[in-house]
């Protein structure tokens, strides 16, 4: 994997950890006591699933070829597989581990927000 993709993954991981810390504090104090621990674990689980999805995207991008048709096919297949992965992981988290779906989605959103923050940081660095 290229150094640029590795950097994106690493920076996104650290930004996600910071956003998760904020979410965990909020969930700890605002979530009902009976499900507080499960909600906090759901946030971490959701972030981990989203980070795994990011790694899948980066691996797919790293393996793309110059052929446009092969790239489209590989991209489409990777897209479908990622969303099956997300569905299975969220389903297992909700059903087997009894995590709140909202908490898992908050973790996923934290990881996606880290990519937005990363791109804003990179844009400012280039000016």
C-alpha positions as CSV (number, residue, x, y, z in Angstrom):
1,X,0.0,0.0,0.0
2,X,1.3,3.5,-0.8
3,X,2.6,5.8,1.8
4,X,-0.2,8.3,1.0
5,X,-2.9,5.7,1.7
6,X,-1.1,4.6,4.9
7,X,-1.0,8.2,6.1
8,X,-4.8,8.6,5.4
9,X,-5.6,5.5,7.4
10,X,-3.3,6.5,10.3
11,X,-4.5,10.1,10.5
12,X,-8.1,9.0,10.2
13,X,-7.5,6.5,13.0
14,X,-6.2,9.2,15.4
15,X,-8.9,11.7,14.5
16,X,-11.6,9.0,15.0
17,X,-10.1,8.2,18.4
18,X,-10.5,11.9,19.4
19,X,-14.0,12.1,18.1
20,X,-14.9,8.8,19.9
21,X,-13.5,10.2,23.1
22,X,-15.9,13.2,22.8
23,X,-18.8,10.8,21.9
24,X,-18.0,8.5,24.8
25,X,-18.1,11.4,27.3
26,X,-21.4,12.6,25.9
27,X,-22.9,9.1,25.9
28,X,-21.6,8.3,29.4
29,X,-23.4,11.3,30.8
30,X,-26.5,11.6,28.6
31,X,-27.4,7.9,27.9
32,X,-29.7,6.1,30.4
33,X,-27.8,4.3,33.1
34,X,-29.2,0.9,32.2
35,X,-27.6,0.8,28.7
36,X,-24.7,3.2,29.1
37,X,-21.9,0.6,28.9
38,X,-23.5,-1.1,25.9
39,X,-23.9,2.3,24.1
40,X,-20.3,3.2,24.7
41,X,-19.1,-0.1,23.4
42,X,-21.4,0.3,20.4
43,X,-19.6,3.6,19.6
44,X,-16.2,1.9,19.7
45,X,-17.6,-1.1,17.7
46,X,-19.1,1.2,15.0
47,X,-15.9,3.1,14.6
48,X,-13.9,-0.1,14.3
49,X,-16.3,-1.4,11.6
50,X,-16.0,1.9,9.7
51,X,-12.1,1.9,10.0
52,X,-12.2,-1.7,8.6
53,X,-14.3,-0.4,5.7
54,X,-11.8,2.4,5.1
55,X,-8.9,-0.1,5.0
56,X,-11.0,-2.1,2.5
57,X,-11.4,1.0,0.3
58,X,-7.7,1.8,0.5
59,X,-6.8,-1.8,-0.4
60,X,-9.1,-1.7,-3.4
61,X,-7.7,1.6,-4.6
62,X,-4.2,0.3,-4.2
63,X,-5.0,-2.7,-6.4
64,X,-6.7,-0.8,-9.2
65,X,-5.3,-1.3,-12.7
66,X,-5.1,1.1,-15.6
67,X,-7.9,-0.7,-17.4
68,X,-11.1,1.4,-16.9
69,X,-13.4,-1.5,-17.4
70,X,-11.6,-3.7,-14.9
71,X,-11.4,-0.8,-12.5
72,X,-15.2,-0.2,-12.7
73,X,-15.9,-3.9,-12.2
74,X,-13.5,-4.1,-9.2
75,X,-14.9,-0.9,-7.7
76,X,-18.5,-2.0,-8.0
77,X,-17.7,-5.4,-6.5
78,X,-15.8,-3.8,-3.7
79,X,-18.6,-1.4,-3.0
80,X,-21.2,-4.2,-2.7
81,X,-18.9,-6.3,-0.5
82,X,-18.2,-3.4,1.8
83,X,-21.9,-2.7,2.3
84,X,-22.6,-6.4,2.9
85,X,-19.8,-6.3,5.5
86,X,-21.3,-3.2,7.1
87,X,-24.8,-4.8,7.2
88,X,-23.5,-8.1,8.7
89,X,-21.3,-6.3,11.3
90,X,-24.2,-3.9,12.4
91,X,-26.6,-6.8,12.4
92,X,-24.3,-8.9,14.6
93,X,-23.6,-5.9,16.8
94,X,-27.3,-5.3,17.4
95,X,-28.5,-8.8,17.6
96,X,-25.7,-10.8,19.3
97,X,-23.9,-8.1,21.3
98,X,-27.0,-6.0,22.0
99,X,-25.3,-2.7,21.0
100,X,-27.6,0.2,20.3
101,X,-27.9,0.8,16.5
102,X,-27.7,4.5,17.1
103,X,-24.5,4.2,19.1
104,X,-22.9,2.1,16.4
105,X,-24.0,4.6,13.8
106,X,-22.5,7.4,15.9
107,X,-19.2,5.5,15.8
108,X,-19.4,5.1,12.0
109,X,-20.3,8.8,11.6
110,X,-17.3,9.7,13.8
111,X,-15.0,7.8,11.5
112,X,-16.5,9.4,8.4
113,X,-16.2,12.8,10.0
114,X,-12.5,12.1,10.5
115,X,-12.1,11.9,6.8
116,X,-13.8,15.3,6.3
117,X,-11.5,16.8,9.0
118,X,-8.5,15.2,7.4
119,X,-9.3,16.7,4.0
120,X,-9.9,20.1,5.5
121,X,-6.5,19.9,7.3
122,X,-4.8,18.8,4.1
123,X,-6.4,21.7,2.2
124,X,-5.2,24.2,4.7
125,X,-1.6,22.7,4.7
126,X,-1.4,23.2,0.9
127,X,-2.4,26.9,0.9
